[in-house]
Amino acid sequence: MTAWEGVAVVLALAYLLLAMRGNIWCWPAAFFSTFIYVVLFWKVSLLMESVLNGYYLLMALYGFWQWRYGGRGEGLSYQTWCLSRHVRLIGITALVALGLGYVMDNYTHADLAYLDSATTCFAVVGTVMTARKVVENWLYWVVIDIVSIYLYMSKQMVLTSGLFVLYVGLALASYFTWRNAYRSQGEPAFA
């Protein structure tokens, strides 16, 4: 563990707690946390995690813009997606992850290439869903976070692994918080 990992963890936790409440300031916390993680993951040869955090940098800007200006001019509303949309999305994402895992395993020095690619691909999807305020994004994050705990422990990133243990519980709580907020909007059942 380094001091930088500690700073990244604190900012990442701030992101999740603020996102859970639908607070737009989650996005600046995400931006700075992911900046630090880009470097940390590169140093421990989790290349796809490093690339993923580079993506998070851009998504922090997009998320901030969406939550501030998206929707009907007063910010973005919560939404849900139907089961068939999720099934298609999961299938496509899994296929992309397998292909990317193959490339990373055979053409780079990446460790745990398939697992690293899977968490990365699903995190890309989960981040877009978060930025669009799709309630079910939190269920994706529960699974991603559980798998990530193993990935980070295998690299002795104990503090980050601990953060992801917290993330599992917070993602579950966030799902119920967002689901209640969605229901209070009085919108149609599925988008």
Sequence and secondary structure as in RCSB ss.txt:
>XXXX:A:sequence
MTAWEGVAVVLALAYLLLAMRGNIWCWPAAFFSTFIYVVLFWKVSLLMESVLNGYYLLMALYGFWQWRYGGRGEG
LSYQTWCLSRHVRLIGITALVALGLGYVMDNYTHADLAYLDSATTCFAVVGTVMTARKVVENWLYWVVIDIVSIY
LYMSKQMVLTSGLFVLYVGLALASYFTWRNAYRSQGEPAFA
>XXXX:A:secstr
  HHHHHHHHHHHHHHHHHHTT TTHHHHHHHHHHHHHHHHHHTT HHHHHHHHHHHHHHHHHHHHHHH BTTTB
   B   HHHHHHHHHHHHHHHHHHHHHHHHHS  SSHHHHHHHHHHHHHHHHHHHTTBTTHHHHHHHHHHHHHH
HHHTTT HHHHHHHHHHHHHHHHHHHHHHHHHHHHT  S  
